[in-house]
């Protein structure tokens, strides 16, 4: 492979793979309890020197999906 060249993998999953039937409700049920970081909230003033190592706020994943 050559560096800095995108790679597209086609037909990685079979036609019956569960990835094709996932819905947002599946994610809400299985991952909704997790806390996720929320970046670039409109309430915060943007800073050029900000660090992406920590999110300025968090929320439950189920609430994030419902935004």
Buried (B, 14 or more C-beta within 10 A) or exposed (E): EEEEEEEEEEEEEEEEEEEEEEEEEEBBEEEBEEEBEBEEEEEEEEEEEEEEEEBEEEBBBBEBBEE
